[in-house]
Structures are given as C-alpha cells and as structure tokens.
Amino acid sequence: MIRNEQVIISEGVKLLTEKLGSVETEFFIFALKRDLFDYTEWRKEYFENTYKDGEASQFDNFLNSAAKHFPQNSFGLDE
C-alpha cells in the first residue's frame, strides 16, 4: 500500500536533514524548485545511460519488475 503524500514528504525531508543537515537540505529543495527539476525525466535519462551496450537485460529486468509492482504507472520510461 502506498503511503500518503504528506507522510512520504515528511520522511524524505527527515532523511535529507539527517544526511545533509538543515541548511544543505534547504539548498537542495531550493535547487530542485528553481530548476523545475523533473525527477521522472532524470530517472529516465539515468537508466537509459546506465544500461547501454550489453547491459540492456538489466534495464529490461528493472522495467518488468516495476511494471509488475506498479502496473498503473509507466514511470515516464516509455515516452
């Protein structure tokens, strides 16, 4: 079951603050908002670049696994 958005946001900020500290967490959030960061697009590019040339089967395995767990979401990877 997917948790409520507010719970996920709170946990994410808590983890960022524990790892980066409060000032760097603020910079991180500001940078994402300033640049209109698109996590889905970043993830798509990351996986496309990570699993090139001979490693496509790992990428295919990831996509198949994700599709089984979240069939309602394409993760932006099929655009």
N, C-alpha and C positions, 0 to 999 in steps of 0.2 A: 504494500500500500504506500502510495506517495504521500509524504508529509505535507502539511500546509505550507504555503509560500513564506509566511512570516517566520515559522519555525526554522525553515531552511536558511533564510536570510540571517536570522539571529545566530544560528550555529556557524554560518560562514564568516560573519564578522568576528565572532568569538575566536575562531581558529586563526583568522588573519591577524587579529590583535595579539594572540599568543605567540605567533611566529614572527610577526614584523614589528610589533609594538603599535601603540595607538597613532603616533604621528605618521609612520610609514603606511599604515592601513588607510589613513585619510588620504595620503598622496595617491595610493593605489586606486581607491574608489574615485577620486577626482580625475585621475588619468583615464579611467575607463569611461566616465561620463563625458569628459572633454573631447575625447577622440571618437565618441559614439561607437565604442568597442562592440563588435558583433562576435560573441563567443562561438556561435554556430559556424560562422564563416571561418573563424580562426581554426576551429577544430577540424573543419573540412580540409582546409589547406594543410594543416599539420599532418593529418592522416594520409592525405594524398602524397605529401612529400616524404613521409616516414616510410611508407610501404611501397616504394617504387622498386622496379628492377629486381625480380626474383623473390620479393617478399610479398607479392600480391596475395598469396594464400592466407597470410596472417591478417591482412586487411579484410579479406573476404570472410574469414572466421569471425572477426570483430563485428562486421556488419550483420552476419547471420545471427550471431548471439544477441546483438542489440535488437534486431527485428523480432526475435522470439520473446524477449523480455518486454519490449515496448512496441507492439505491432501498430499502434496508432500514430507513431511518430517516425518520420523519416530521418530525423536528426540533421536535416539540411544537407545530407551527403549525396543525394541523388539529383541535385539540381544541375 
